[in-house]
Amino acid sequence: MSRDHYIKLIEKELLPYIQLTSSNPFDPIFVRNQSKSWKTIGNGNYAGVFLHGSNPGRVVKVYGRSPEELKKEIDVYKRLGNHETFSNLIAHGENYLVLKKLEGITLFDAIIKGIPIPETVIKDIDRGLDYARSVGLNPYDVHGKNVVMYKGRGYIVDVSDFYKDGYCSKWDDLKKAYFKIYQRFLLKLHPPIPFFIVDRVRKGYRVYRKLKKRRG
């Protein structure tokens, strides 16, 4: 499928049939999709992500708020260029990005389903983050829900906050938990762990970070 035809599908069959809303800026966007040809495959704090069956190698990320963030993400992808750990920016419009689709399961979901996470995944992510720093970016908000693994390799699916300043400890904290707890006690005989337990750990970690930040 040509790029022009794909853009027409976005403009005519996707954008007029979706609504992206949110009552809380800290919660993910709520997606209402009435398109007959586009499937919703994800949603985050700023955008919804959609797939058209005619081109499974591409996804469209449509921003529902903070359009200034779209411009920043475009700049991030231009700086990253072509690197195996990240997606590629194919095209963009007024409120959307067209990206290469990254296959895989998030580390968050892998833990829930009992799918082992090999150390190669962690090393791949570290290599990708080092590369991002080398091109002047600041890897920010990297965590188990925006990192995926596929056939034993690791990929970063969300780079929207890589323009921000300051230090974000999320990935470093996840790595500590991986080597000190996960690799020692869960990796070899990885049982499925119920969602409510994993989600409770995630929320507890958020509270911990807030308290730690206040204490300075």
Buried (B, 14 or more C-beta within 10 A) or exposed (E): EEEEEBBEBBEEBBBEBBEBEBEEEEEBBEBEBEBEEBEBEBBBBBBBBBBBEEBEEBBBBBBBBEEEBBEBBEBBBEBBEEBEBBBBBBBBBEBBBBBEBBEBBBBBBBBBEEEBBBEEBBEBBBBBBEBBEEEEBBBBBBBBBBBBBEEEBBBBBBBBBBBEEEEBEBBEBBBEBBEEEBBEEBBEEBEEBEEEEBEEBEEEBEEEBEEEEEEE
